[in-house]
Amino acid sequence: MPLHTVDSVLYYLVTIASMVIEQQSGEIALLRSR
């Protein structure tokens, strides 16, 4: 597998992970504010 593809996959995974973490932290903040 070319290095270029590995970089793309890593970038994709990091983007998805940060989106999920943001969603989860937002939900936790909502629960705490109640």
C-alpha contacts under 8 A as a table, 3 or more apart, distances in Angstrom:
res1	aa1	res2	aa2	distance
1	M	5	T	6.74
1	M	6	V	7.29
2	P	5	T	5.52
2	P	6	V	6.76
3	L	6	V	5.09
3	L	7	D	6.30
4	H	7	D	5.28
4	H	8	S	6.41
5	T	8	S	5.07
5	T	9	V	6.23
6	V	9	V	5.18
6	V	10	L	6.13
7	D	10	L	5.15
7	D	11	Y	6.07
8	S	11	Y	5.15
8	S	12	Y	6.13
9	V	12	Y	5.04
9	V	13	L	6.18
10	L	13	L	5.15
10	L	14	V	6.14
11	Y	14	V	5.17
11	Y	15	T	6.16
12	Y	15	T	5.19
12	Y	16	I	6.28
13	L	16	I	5.20
13	L	17	A	6.03
14	V	17	A	5.06
14	V	18	S	6.12
15	T	18	S	5.32
15	T	19	M	6.28
16	I	19	M	5.15
16	I	20	V	6.25
17	A	20	V	5.15
17	A	21	I	6.15
18	S	21	I	5.06
18	S	22	E	6.08
19	M	22	E	5.16
19	M	23	Q	6.27
20	V	23	Q	5.12
20	V	24	Q	6.18
21	I	24	Q	5.10
21	I	25	S	6.06
22	E	25	S	5.23
22	E	26	G	6.04
23	Q	26	G	5.10
23	Q	27	E	6.27
24	Q	27	E	5.12
24	Q	28	I	6.21
25	S	28	I	5.01
25	S	29	A	6.12
26	G	29	A	5.11
26	G	30	L	6.27
27	E	30	L	5.02
27	E	31	L	6.26
28	I	31	L	5.08
28	I	32	R	6.19
29	A	32	R	5.12
29	A	33	S	6.12
30	L	33	S	5.23
30	L	34	R	6.73
31	L	34	R	5.66
